[in-house]
Amino acid sequence: MPALNIDPTLPLLVVDDNQQMRSVVKGILSDLGFVSVFLAGSGEEACRILAERPIAAVIADLDMPGMSGLQLLQWVRANMADAELPFMLLPSEANREGLRAAAQAGVTDCLIKPFTLATFHSKLQAMFQSRGDAAARRAAIRRAAMPAAAVAAAPAPLIGMERPLEERLREATVLVVDDIATNIKVIAGMLAEEGYGVKVAISGKKALEIIPVHRPDLILLDVMMPEMDGFEVCRRLKADPATADIPVIFLSAKDQADDIVGGLELGAVDYVTKPVDPAILKARLRTHLRLAGTMAELRRQNSAVADNAQLREELERLSRYDLAAPLAEVLAASGQLLADPALAASPAHRARLDTLDQAARHALRLAGLSLELCRIEQGACQPRAAPVALDALLARATAAVARSHPVMLPAQAATLLADHALCHMLFEHLLLNAAAHTPAGTSIVLGATLDDGGWALTLEYAGVLPAAQRACLHGLAERPAADATLPMYAARLLAQVQGGALSALDDGARTRLLLRMPSA
């Protein structure tokens, strides 16, 4: 990653109501060399800091209670003496209207969470490079609303800022390449009538000089030209990654099948023979501009998905390891306090300590589950299959619910072929989910039967399985947003990654889950 060309002594302000996210961003800035990073947990606190000390740039969450990031931005633009203070917003989703409002309020840039370190690095660099140049910043926002194919070496667009495709197509630029001036005049006039921007080149060599400077959305290219014919121009364009995605339509009097096939094989999207029918040319041009715009949109979305997937794993790991140490300390401290006779003698104190202990254990379990789910979803989980004694495993897993729900263990001893840690996590979360959906004191019944060379394990408890959880067992492809459905989604993935399967047996009065696992 290239070094930042920014003075690391500049004071920066990070604003986010989520303490962990503030720490993440501050850590990234520290890794990049910044030594003066101020933190604010709300828009109101940020206003106080901005009023008290000089700040070189603001990085703020968009969605905050009280004063939102957008309202903070509006306050900065209305009240700060430095009206061009660099301001980056970090929205959690690509909401088009929200991003438009931010652009109108004068945001310097937006970065959708989650983001990669590389993306944050480039956005930060670009934000400071545009410092003090309002015209350049407004031009960057306009470029963000254009198709990717229309911008040469431009910063990544603001996702969600793009105008409707048909609106952008009406402002597309077409490069007409022909060595005959009358041909250029006729075609350029026809395109101008349709509202297209028109660039012209009278030779293949001139076209190759124009394209890197004024990148067109589409090229209409004559074949028969002196010095360098259209086929050679197309060949060079397609060989260069920077121009390979610009659609090329050949316009030529050469109408033999070999000529047409040869042009298409070079990478042209179409081949129109002269004399040109204006209606047909306009229709084909619109079709290929629309297709190119759609493909550019897909490339942007795929890039965003890849970036988000990478960062999701980074954040999952960060959350897991950042939480593990402090939670372990909380658990150790609560254990020591629970063992203190003086404190244990007070039922009220003991109840509070129990609550603290259980909450810390729950948070640690969720952090571990989140990390494993991320590994499974990314295809990075490699289970270590080995014989696992079910009775010993369940003795540990049932401890999480033993205080509130009696658990009846299988009468038959079973040995599974599974990953011990993943299997423990699977049973623990199934039991916790059962306890959450059945009254305290109600039994949870486990069973085990050897069936077709594998183990059929059942988990049964009073109450009907919620419809959303049942849907998770039927192949929900993406991680559910609702916390209540996450345990069942996680259990299904934890079973599948170990060669097992989880399903629900129909029963109108009780929940009966069937877990099939390989036998050792």
C-alpha positions in Angstrom: 0.0 0.0 0.0 1.5 3.4 -1.0 2.4 5.8 1.8 0.0 8.6 2.6 1.1 12.0 1.3 -0.5 13.7 4.3 1.1 15.5 7.3 0.6 12.9 10.1 0.6 15.7 12.7 -2.7 17.0 11.4 -5.5 16.7 14.1 -8.4 14.5 12.9 -11.8 14.0 14.5 -13.6 10.6 14.5 -17.3 10.7 15.3 -19.3 7.6 15.9 -21.8 6.5 18.6 -20.4 3.0 18.5 -17.3 2.8 20.7 -15.9 -0.2 19.0 -16.1 1.5 15.6 -14.4 4.6 16.9 -11.6 2.4 18.2 -11.3 0.6 14.8 -11.1 3.9 12.8 -8.6 5.4 15.3 -6.5 2.2 15.1 -6.4 2.5 11.3 -5.4 6.1 11.5 -2.7 5.3 14.0 -1.4 2.6 11.8 -1.2 5.1 9.0 0.9 7.3 11.2 -1.5 9.9 12.5 -0.6 11.0 16.0 -3.4 13.4 16.9 -6.8 11.7 16.6 -9.8 13.0 18.7 -12.9 10.9 19.4 -16.5 11.9 19.8 -19.4 9.7 20.6 -22.1 12.0 19.3 -22.7 14.9 16.9 -23.1 17.2 19.8 -19.8 16.2 21.4 -18.2 16.7 18.0 -19.5 20.3 17.8 -17.9 21.1 21.1 -14.6 19.7 20.1 -14.7 21.6 16.8 -15.5 24.8 18.7 -12.6 24.3 21.1 -9.6 23.2 18.9 -8.5 23.2 15.3 -9.4 20.1 13.4 -8.0 19.3 9.9 -10.6 16.7 8.9 -13.8 15.0 10.2 -14.6 11.3 9.7 -18.2 10.7 11.0 -20.8 8.0 11.1 -23.9 8.9 9.2 -26.5 7.2 11.4 -26.2 8.4 15.0 -28.9 9.1 17.6 -29.5 12.8 18.3 -27.5 14.8 15.8 -26.8 12.6 12.8 -23.7 12.7 10.7 -25.6 14.6 8.0 -26.7 17.2 10.6 -23.2 17.5 11.9 -22.0 18.1 8.3 -24.6 20.8 7.8 -23.6 22.4 11.1 -19.9 22.4 10.0 -20.7 24.0 6.7 -22.9 26.7 8.3 -20.8 27.5 11.4 -17.1 26.8 10.8 -14.8 29.5 9.5 -13.2 26.9 7.3 -16.1 26.2 5.0 -14.0 23.6 3.0 -13.1 21.5 6.0 -12.6 17.9 4.7 -15.5 15.8 5.9 -16.0 12.1 5.3 -19.2 10.3 6.1 -19.4 6.6 6.9 -22.9 5.3 6.2 -23.8 1.7 6.9 -25.7 1.2 3.7 -25.8 2.7 0.2 -29.0 4.7 0.6 -29.3 6.8 -2.6 -31.4 9.6 -1.0 -29.1 9.9 2.0 -26.0 10.1 -0.2 -27.6 12.7 -2.4 -28.5 14.8 0.7 -24.9 14.5 1.9 -23.6 15.6 -1.5 -25.9 18.6 -1.5 -24.7 19.5 2.0 -21.1 19.6 0.8 -19.6 16.2 1.9 -16.1 15.7 0.7 -16.5 11.9 0.3 -18.6 8.9 1.5 -17.3 5.4 2.4 -19.9 2.7 2.9 -19.3 0.5 6.0 -17.8 -2.1 6.1 -14.8 -0.9 4.1 -11.3 -2.3 3.5 -8.1 -0.7 4.7 -7.1 -0.1 1.1 -10.3 1.7 0.3 -10.1 3.8 3.4 -6.5 4.7 2.6 -7.3 5.8 -0.9 -10.4 7.8 0.2 -8.4 9.6 2.9 -5.6 10.4 0.4 -8.1 11.8 -2.1 -10.0 13.8 0.5 -6.8 15.7 1.5 -5.7 16.1 -2.1 -8.9 17.9 -2.9 -8.4 20.2 0.2 -9.1 23.8 -0.6 -10.4 23.1 -4.1 -14.2 23.2 -4.0 -14.5 23.1 -7.8 -12.5 19.9 -7.9 -14.6 18.4 -5.2 -17.8 19.2 -6.9 -16.4 17.8 -10.1 -15.5 14.6 -8.3 -19.1 14.3 -7.0 -20.4 14.8 -10.6 -18.0 12.1 -11.8 -19.3 9.7 -9.2 -22.8 10.0 -10.8 -21.5 8.9 -14.2 -20.9 5.4 -15.5 -17.5 4.0 -14.7 -16.7 3.8 -18.4 -17.0 7.6 -18.7 -14.2 8.5 -16.2 -10.5 8.0 -16.8 -8.5 7.2 -13.7 -11.2 8.7 -11.5 -11.7 7.8 -7.9 -14.2 5.1 -7.1 -17.8 6.5 -7.4 -20.0 6.9 -4.4 -22.1 3.7 -4.4 -25.8 4.7 -4.6 -25.0 8.2 -6.0 -25.5 7.1 -9.6 -28.4 8.7 -11.5 -30.9 6.4 -13.4 -29.2 4.6 -16.3 -31.4 6.1 -19.0 -30.6 9.6 -17.7 -26.9 8.9 -17.9 -27.2 7.4 -21.4 -28.6 10.7 -22.7 -25.4 12.4 -21.7 -23.0 9.7 -23.1 -20.1 10.7 -25.2 -19.4 9.0 -28.5 -16.1 9.1 -30.4 -16.5 9.0 -34.2 -13.3 7.8 -36.0 -13.3 8.2 -39.8 -10.8 9.6 -42.3 -13.5 11.2 -44.5 -14.7 14.5 -43.2 -18.1 14.3 -44.8 -18.8 11.0 -43.1 -17.8 12.5 -39.7 -20.1 15.5 -40.3 -23.1 13.4 -41.1 -22.7 11.0 -38.2 -21.7 13.6 -35.7 -24.8 15.7 -36.6 -27.1 12.7 -36.2 -25.6 12.0 -32.8 -25.8 15.6 -31.7 -29.5 15.6 -32.5 -30.0 12.7 -30.0 -28.2 14.7 -27.3 -25.0 12.7 -27.2 -21.6 14.4 -26.6 -19.5 13.9 -29.7 -15.7 13.7 -30.1 -14.1 13.1 -33.6 -10.8 11.7 -34.9 -9.7 11.8 -38.5 -7.3 8.8 -38.1 -6.7 5.7 -36.0 -3.6 7.3 -34.5 -5.4 10.4 -33.5 -8.2 8.3 -31.9 -5.6 6.5 -29.7 -4.2 9.8 -28.6 -7.7 11.2 -27.7 -9.1 8.2 -25.8 -6.8 8.3 -22.8 -7.5 12.0 -22.3 -11.2 12.1 -23.2 -12.5 8.6 -22.6 -15.7 8.0 -24.6 -18.6 5.8 -23.6 -18.7 4.3 -27.1 -16.6 4.4 -30.3 -17.9 4.4 -33.8 -14.9 3.2 -35.8 -14.4 3.1 -39.6 -12.4 0.1 -40.9 -10.7 1.4 -44.1 -8.3 4.2 -43.0 -4.7 5.0 -44.2 -1.7 4.2 -41.9 -3.7 2.4 -39.2 -7.0 0.8 -40.1 -9.9 0.3 -37.7 -9.1 -3.3 -37.0 -5.6 -2.4 -35.7 -7.1 0.4 -33.6 -9.6 -2.0 -32.1 -6.9 -4.6 -31.5 -4.8 -2.0 -29.5 -7.8 -0.8 -27.5 -8.8 -4.4 -26.5 -5.2 -5.2 -25.5 -5.1 -2.3 -23.0 -6.9 -3.1 -19.8 -7.7 0.6 -19.4 -9.7 0.8 -22.6 -10.7 -2.9 -23.2 -14.2 -2.3 -21.8 -15.1 0.6 -24.1 -17.7 -0.7 -26.6 -16.6 -0.4 -30.3 -19.0 -0.5 -33.2 -17.4 -0.8 -36.7 -18.9 1.3 -39.5 -17.6 0.1 -42.8 -18.4 -0.3 -46.5 -16.7 -3.7 -46.2 -19.7 -6.0 -46.0 -18.3 -9.4 -46.6 -18.9 -12.1 -44.0 -15.1 -12.5 -43.3 -14.8 -8.8 -42.6 -17.8 -8.8 -40.2 -16.7 -11.9 -38.4 -13.1 -10.6 -38.2 -14.3 -7.4 -36.6 -16.4 -9.1 -34.0 -13.7 -11.5 -33.1 -11.4 -8.6 -32.3 -13.8 -7.6 -29.6 -16.2 -5.2 -31.3 -19.8 -5.3 -30.0 -21.3 -4.7 -33.4 -20.6 -4.2 -37.1 -22.8 -1.8 -39.1 -22.3 -1.6 -42.9 -22.4 1.6 -44.9 -24.5 3.2 -46.1 -25.9 3.6 -42.6 -29.6 3.6 -41.8 -29.8 6.3 -39.1 -32.7 4.6 -37.3 -30.8 1.3 -37.1 -27.6 2.9 -36.0 -29.3 4.9 -33.3 -31.1 1.8 -32.0 -27.9 -0.3 -31.9 -26.0 2.6 -30.3 -28.6 2.9 -27.5 -28.6 -0.9 -26.9 -24.8 -1.1 -26.6 -24.6 2.0 -24.4 -27.3 0.6 -22.1 -25.5 -2.8 -22.0 -22.1 -1.1 -21.2 -23.7 1.0 -18.4 -25.3 -2.2 -16.9 -22.0 -4.0 -17.1 -20.2 -1.1 -15.4 -22.8 -1.1 -12.7 -22.2 -4.9 -12.1 -18.5 -4.4 -12.0 -18.9 -1.7 -9.3 -21.2 -3.9 -7.3 -19.0 -6.9 -7.6 -16.0 -4.8 -6.5 -18.0 -3.6 -3.5 -19.1 -7.1 -2.6 -15.5 -8.3 -2.7 -14.4 -5.4 -0.6 -17.2 -5.9 1.9 -16.6 -9.6 2.2 -12.9 -9.0 2.9 -13.6 -6.4 5.5 -16.3 -8.4 7.1 -13.8 -11.1 7.8 -11.3 -8.5 9.1 -13.9 -7.0 11.4 -15.1 -10.4 12.6 -11.5 -11.2 13.5 -11.0 -7.8 15.1 -14.2 -8.1 17.1 -13.3 -11.6 18.3 -9.8 -10.9 19.4 -10.6 -7.4 20.8 -13.4 -8.8 22.9 -11.8 -12.0 24.0 -9.2 -10.5 26.4 -11.5 -8.0 28.2 -14.3 -10.5 28.5 -11.9 -13.1 29.9 -10.9 -10.6 32.5 -14.6 -9.9 33.3 -15.2 -13.6 33.7 -12.2 -14.1 35.9 -13.2 -11.1 38.1 -16.8 -12.2 38.4 -15.6 -15.7 39.4 -13.4 -14.3 42.1 -16.2 -12.1 43.4 -18.6 -15.0 43.4 -16.1 -17.0 45.5 -15.8 -14.2 48.0 -17.9 -15.3 51.1 -18.7 -11.7 52.1 -20.3 -10.9 48.7 -21.9 -14.3 48.3 -23.7 -13.8 51.6 -25.8 -11.0 50.0 -28.4 -12.5 47.7 -28.7 -9.1 45.9 -25.0 -8.9 45.2 -24.8 -12.5 44.2 -27.7 -12.0 41.7 -25.9 -9.0 40.1 -22.6 -10.9 39.9 -24.5 -13.9 38.3 -26.0 -11.5 35.8 -22.6 -10.0 35.0 -21.0 -13.5 34.6 -23.8 -14.8 32.3 -23.7 -11.7 30.1 -19.9 -11.9 29.7 -20.2 -15.6 28.8 -23.0 -14.9 26.3 -21.0 -12.1 24.6 -17.9 -14.4 24.3 -20.0 -17.2 22.8 -21.5 -14.8 20.3 -18.1 -13.4 19.3 -16.8 -17.0 18.8 -19.9 -17.9 16.8 -19.6 -14.8 14.6 -16.0 -15.6 13.8 -16.7 -19.3 12.9 -19.7 -18.2 10.7 -17.5 -15.8 8.9 -15.0 -18.5 8.2 -17.7 -20.9 7.0 -19.3 -18.3 4.7 -15.9 -17.4 3.2 -15.0 -21.1 2.7 -12.1 -20.7 5.1 -13.3 -23.2 7.7 -11.3 -26.5 7.7 -12.9 -28.8 10.3 -10.6 -31.4 11.9 -12.7 -34.5 12.0 -12.0 -36.9 14.9 -13.9 -39.2 17.2 -16.0 -37.2 19.6 -17.7 -38.8 22.6 -21.2 -37.4 22.7 -21.9 -37.8 26.4 -18.7 -35.8 27.4 -19.5 -33.2 24.8 -23.1 -32.7 26.1 -21.9 -32.6 29.7 -20.1 -29.4 28.8 -22.7 -27.9 26.4 -25.6 -28.4 28.8 -23.9 -26.2 31.4 -25.1 -23.1 29.5 -28.7 -23.9 30.2 -28.6 -26.3 33.2 -29.7 -23.5 35.7 -33.0 -22.8 34.0 -33.9 -26.0 32.1 -33.3 -29.7 33.0 -31.7 -31.6 30.1 -32.4 -35.3 29.5 -29.4 -36.8 27.8 -29.5 -39.7 25.3 -29.6 -43.2 26.9 -27.3 -44.6 24.2 -23.6 -43.8 24.1 -22.6 -42.3 20.8 -19.3 -41.4 19.2 -19.4 -38.8 16.3 -16.9 -38.1 13.6 -16.7 -34.4 14.0 -14.6 -31.3 14.9 -14.8 -31.1 18.7 -14.8 -27.3 19.0 -17.4 -26.9 16.2 -19.6 -29.7 17.5 -19.5 -28.1 21.0 -20.5 -24.8 19.5 -23.3 -26.5 17.5 -24.9 -28.2 20.5 -24.4 -25.2 22.9 -26.3 -22.9 20.6 -29.0 -25.4 19.8 -29.6 -25.8 23.6 -29.5 -22.0 24.2 -32.0 -21.5 21.4 -34.3 -24.2 22.9 -34.0 -22.6 26.4 -34.9 -19.2 24.9 -38.1 -20.5 23.4 -39.5 -22.7 26.1 -40.6 -21.8 29.7 -38.0 -22.1 32.5 -38.2 -25.4 34.3 -39.4 -27.2 31.1 -37.3 -30.2 30.1 -35.2 -30.3 26.9 -34.9 -33.9 25.7 -32.0 -35.3 23.6 -32.0 -38.6 21.8 -29.5 -40.6 19.8 -30.0 -43.5 17.3 -27.6 -45.2 15.0 -29.2 -45.0 11.5 -27.7 -45.9 8.1 -24.1 -45.7 9.3 -24.6 -42.3 11.0 -26.1 -40.9 14.1 -29.6 -39.4 14.1 -29.7 -37.0 17.1 -32.9 -35.4 18.2 -33.6 -32.4 20.3 -37.1 -31.9 21.6 -38.8 -29.2 23.7 -42.2 -27.6 24.3 -43.3 -24.9 21.9 -43.5 -24.4 18.2 -40.4 -23.5 16.2 -40.8 -19.9 14.9 -41.4 -19.6 11.2 -38.3 -17.5 10.6 -36.1 -20.1 12.3 -37.7 -22.9 10.3 -37.0 -20.9 7.1 -33.3 -20.9 8.1 -33.3 -24.7 8.0 -34.6 -24.7 4.5 -31.5 -23.3 2.8 -31.5 -19.5 3.6 -28.5 -18.4 1.5 -27.5 -15.3 3.4 -26.9 -14.5 7.1 -30.2 -13.3 8.5 -30.3 -9.7 9.8 -32.6 -10.6 12.8 -30.7 -11.8 15.9 -33.5 -14.2 16.8 -33.0 -16.3 13.7 -29.2 -16.3 13.8 -28.8 -19.4 16.1 -30.7 -21.7 13.8 -28.9 -20.4 10.7 -25.6 -20.9 12.5 -26.5 -24.4 13.6 -27.3 -25.4 10.1 -24.0 -24.2 8.8 -22.1 -25.7 11.7 -23.7 -29.1 10.9 -23.2 -28.9 7.2 -19.5 -28.0 7.4 -18.9 -31.2 9.4 -20.8 -33.4 6.9 -24.0 -33.3 8.8 -27.5 -32.0 8.3 -30.1 -30.2 10.5 -33.9 -30.3 9.9 -37.1 -29.8 11.8 -39.7 -32.6 12.2 -43.3 -31.5 11.9 -45.1 -31.5 15.2 -47.9 -29.1 16.0 -47.3 -28.9 19.8 -43.5 -29.3 20.2 -40.3 -28.5 18.4 -38.4 -31.6 17.3 -35.1 -31.0 15.6 -33.2 -33.8 13.8 -29.4 -33.6 13.5 -27.6 -36.2 11.4 -23.9 -36.5 12.0 -21.3 -39.0 10.7 -20.4 -41.9 13.0 -16.8 -42.5 14.0 
